[in-house]
């Protein structure tokens, strides 16, 4: 059995993804240096938005917010106007994500939203960002989380 591990792509659009590299599942740690290289080559702030900047942007223009947390996490409080798509359901509900306009993904902290962002990029989405620090950073900035 083998796993696919991607080498670091060049940044830009359209993406120029390299050929996949197949690694044995018995040694998944061999992917870690490639992931580290990919992350090390991202410019600071690449595809992220700070809570304060997102708050200002929400006041000025339409933004689609997607909360990728579990039902339990979502029930504790979410950013008003967010579409709740738990990460476990993301690929089966991807048709709910608009293909135009800014889409901002968040969870807490940002592991699930970063994975979802990469999935969307691979599908051709171009205007996607991740809320840096997730819902915790939003609350820490003194911005409101609402409950149903």
C-alpha positions as CSV (number, residue, x, y, z in Angstrom):
1,X,0.0,0.0,0.0
2,X,1.3,3.5,-0.7
3,X,0.3,7.1,0.0
4,X,0.6,10.1,-2.3
5,X,2.7,12.9,-1.0
6,X,3.0,16.1,-3.1
7,X,6.2,18.1,-3.6
8,X,6.0,21.8,-3.0
9,X,4.2,23.6,-5.9
10,X,5.2,26.9,-7.3
11,X,2.9,29.6,-6.1
12,X,0.7,31.5,-8.6
13,X,-2.2,30.9,-10.8
14,X,-3.0,28.8,-12.6
15,X,-1.3,26.3,-10.3
16,X,1.5,24.2,-11.7
17,X,1.3,21.1,-9.6
18,X,4.2,18.7,-9.9
19,X,3.8,15.0,-10.3
20,X,2.9,13.1,-7.1
21,X,5.5,11.2,-5.2
22,X,4.5,7.8,-3.9
23,X,5.7,6.8,-0.5
24,X,5.1,3.7,1.5
25,X,2.5,4.0,4.2
26,X,4.9,2.1,6.5
27,X,7.0,5.3,6.6
28,X,4.7,8.3,6.4
29,X,7.3,10.4,8.1
30,X,9.0,10.7,4.8
31,X,6.3,13.2,3.8
32,X,7.1,15.5,6.6
33,X,10.1,17.2,5.0
34,X,8.1,17.9,1.9
35,X,5.3,19.4,3.8
36,X,7.8,21.5,5.8
37,X,9.4,22.7,2.6
38,X,6.0,23.6,1.1
39,X,5.0,25.6,4.3
40,X,8.4,27.2,4.5
41,X,8.1,28.6,1.0
42,X,4.7,30.3,1.6
43,X,5.0,34.0,2.0
44,X,4.0,35.4,5.5
45,X,0.2,35.8,5.6
46,X,-0.3,33.8,2.4
47,X,-4.0,32.9,2.1
48,X,-4.7,34.1,5.7
49,X,-6.7,37.0,7.1
50,X,-6.5,38.4,10.6
51,X,-9.6,38.7,12.7
52,X,-9.6,42.5,12.8
53,X,-9.1,42.7,9.0
54,X,-11.9,40.2,8.4
55,X,-14.3,42.1,10.6
56,X,-13.6,45.3,8.6
57,X,-14.0,43.4,5.3
58,X,-17.3,41.9,6.5
59,X,-18.6,45.5,7.1
60,X,-17.6,46.6,3.6
61,X,-18.3,43.7,1.2
62,X,-19.9,40.3,0.9
63,X,-17.8,37.5,2.3
64,X,-18.8,33.8,2.5
65,X,-17.7,32.5,5.9
66,X,-17.6,28.7,6.4
67,X,-17.3,27.2,9.9
68,X,-15.6,23.8,9.6
69,X,-15.9,22.9,13.3
70,X,-17.9,20.0,14.8
71,X,-21.6,20.5,15.7
72,X,-20.5,20.7,19.4
73,X,-17.9,23.4,18.7
74,X,-20.3,25.3,16.5
75,X,-23.0,25.3,19.2
76,X,-20.6,27.0,21.6
77,X,-20.5,30.1,19.4
78,X,-19.9,31.1,15.8
79,X,-19.3,34.1,13.6
80,X,-22.6,35.6,12.6
81,X,-23.6,34.7,9.1
82,X,-21.3,31.7,8.9
83,X,-22.3,28.6,6.9
84,X,-21.7,25.6,9.1
85,X,-20.2,22.6,7.2
86,X,-18.4,20.3,9.6
87,X,-15.0,19.2,8.1
88,X,-16.0,15.6,8.1
89,X,-18.8,16.5,5.7
90,X,-16.9,19.1,3.6
91,X,-16.3,17.1,0.4
92,X,-19.9,15.8,0.3
93,X,-21.2,19.3,0.7
94,X,-18.7,21.2,-1.4
95,X,-21.4,22.2,-3.9
96,X,-22.6,24.7,-1.2
97,X,-19.3,26.6,-1.5
98,X,-19.8,29.4,-4.1
99,X,-17.3,29.4,-6.9
100,X,-17.1,33.3,-7.1
101,X,-16.4,35.9,-4.4
102,X,-14.3,35.7,-1.3
103,X,-14.6,32.6,0.8
104,X,-13.1,32.6,4.3
105,X,-12.8,29.3,6.1
106,X,-12.3,28.9,9.9
107,X,-12.2,26.4,12.7
108,X,-10.2,26.4,15.9
109,X,-7.3,26.8,15.4
110,X,-6.8,26.3,11.7
111,X,-5.9,22.7,10.8
112,X,-9.2,21.8,9.2
113,X,-9.6,25.1,7.4
114,X,-6.1,24.8,5.9
115,X,-6.9,21.4,4.6
116,X,-10.2,22.5,3.2
117,X,-8.5,25.5,1.6
118,X,-6.0,23.2,-0.2
119,X,-8.9,21.0,-1.4
120,X,-10.7,24.0,-2.8
121,X,-7.5,25.3,-4.5
122,X,-7.1,21.9,-6.2
123,X,-10.6,22.2,-7.5
124,X,-9.8,25.6,-9.0
125,X,-11.1,28.0,-6.4
126,X,-9.1,31.2,-6.4
127,X,-10.4,33.6,-3.8
128,X,-10.0,31.6,-0.5
129,X,-8.5,32.6,2.8
130,X,-8.2,31.1,6.2
131,X,-9.0,33.1,9.4
132,X,-5.6,33.1,11.1
133,X,-6.1,31.6,14.6
134,X,-9.6,30.5,13.8
135,X,-12.6,31.3,16.1
136,X,-10.3,31.6,19.1
137,X,-8.5,34.5,17.5
138,X,-11.8,36.1,16.6
139,X,-13.0,35.9,20.2
140,X,-9.5,37.0,21.5
141,X,-9.8,40.1,19.3
142,X,-13.0,41.0,21.2
143,X,-15.2,40.2,18.3
144,X,-18.6,38.5,18.9
145,X,-19.5,34.9,18.6
146,X,-23.2,34.2,18.5
147,X,-25.2,31.1,19.4
148,X,-28.5,29.8,18.0
